[in-house]
Amino acid sequence: MNHIIRATPQLFPALVDVWEASVRATHHFLPEGEIETLRPLVRDCYMPALQVFAYLNEQNIPLGFMGAGDDRLEMLFVAPEARGQGIGKTLLCYGVEVCGVQELDVNEQNPQACDFYRHMGFEVVGRSERDGEGRPFPLLHMRLVAA
């Protein structure tokens, strides 16, 4: 049975593999050097600072994960081979219900993710020309619309 667990640091390397595969499939605007630079940061800096939850299949292999801090979704990635199966929706709903997620930032250059978050009830409330690290990758700031 597929299930969501709180990820421990021992699971982070496998989740970083999911992150990298997902980024390569969806973040076509990121140069190779950025992916290589981000990989250890995701594993060693970003994940340890967040509540990270992994979506595991029947064999306990992670197919996706989300990371949240305060009321913000900081990361949500699904393995390319598992896209379109409702895993992202399941993780996002878990984040809203369990972690109190109300806000997120999404790369403007990733239209599939922008559309997904809009479909899930988030609206754009702002925009930044640069990402959180100051790189020239515009972000859309989104907030969950009250139902």
Residue pairs with C-beta under 8 A, 6 or more apart in sequence:
1 58
2 55
2 56
2 57
2 58
2 63
3 55
3 56
4 53
4 54
4 55
4 56
4 90
4 91
4 94
5 53
5 54
5 56
6 51
6 52
6 53
7 15
7 47
7 52
7 53
7 54
7 62
7 65
9 47
9 48
11 54
11 62
12 43
12 47
12 48
12 52
13 43
14 61
14 62
15 47
15 52
15 54
15 62
15 65
16 39
16 42
16 43
16 47
18 62
18 63
18 64
18 65
18 77
18 78
18 79
19 39
19 42
19 65
19 75
19 77
20 35
20 39
21 79
21 80
22 64
22 77
22 78
22 79
22 80
23 30
23 35
23 38
23 77
24 35
24 80
25 80
25 83
26 110
26 112
26 113
27 35
27 107
27 109
27 110
28 109
29 107
29 109
29 110
29 137
30 38
30 137
34 135
42 75
46 67
46 74
46 75
47 67
49 69
50 67
50 68
50 69
50 74
50 75
51 67
51 68
51 69
51 99
52 65
52 66
52 67
53 65
53 66
53 67
53 68
53 91
53 94
53 95
53 98
53 99
54 62
54 64
54 65
55 62
55 63
55 64
55 65
55 78
55 87
55 90
55 91
56 62
56 63
57 63
62 79
63 78
63 79
63 82
63 85
63 87
64 76
64 77
64 78
64 79
64 82
64 87
64 88
64 91
65 75
65 76
65 77
65 91
66 73
66 75
66 76
66 77
66 91
66 92
66 94
66 95
67 73
67 74
67 75
67 76
68 74
68 95
68 99
68 101
71 99
71 100
71 101
71 102
71 103
72 101
72 102
72 103
72 104
73 92
73 95
73 99
73 101
73 103
73 104
74 104
76 88
76 91
76 92
76 95
76 104
78 87
78 88
78 91
88 116
89 120
92 101
92 117
92 120
93 120
95 101
96 102
96 144
101 144
102 143
102 144
103 141
103 142
103 143
103 144
104 117
104 122
104 141
104 142
105 128
105 131
105 132
105 139
105 140
105 141
105 142
106 113
106 114
106 117
106 139
106 140
106 142
107 113
107 131
107 137
107 138
107 139
107 140
108 114
108 127
108 137
108 138
108 139
108 140
109 137
109 138
114 140
117 142
118 124
118 142
121 144
121 145
121 147
122 142
122 143
122 144
122 145
123 142
123 143
123 145
124 140
124 141
124 142
125 141
125 142
125 143
126 140
126 141
127 138
127 139
127 140
127 141
128 138
128 139
128 141
129 136
129 138
130 136
130 137
130 138
130 139
131 137
131 138
131 139
132 139
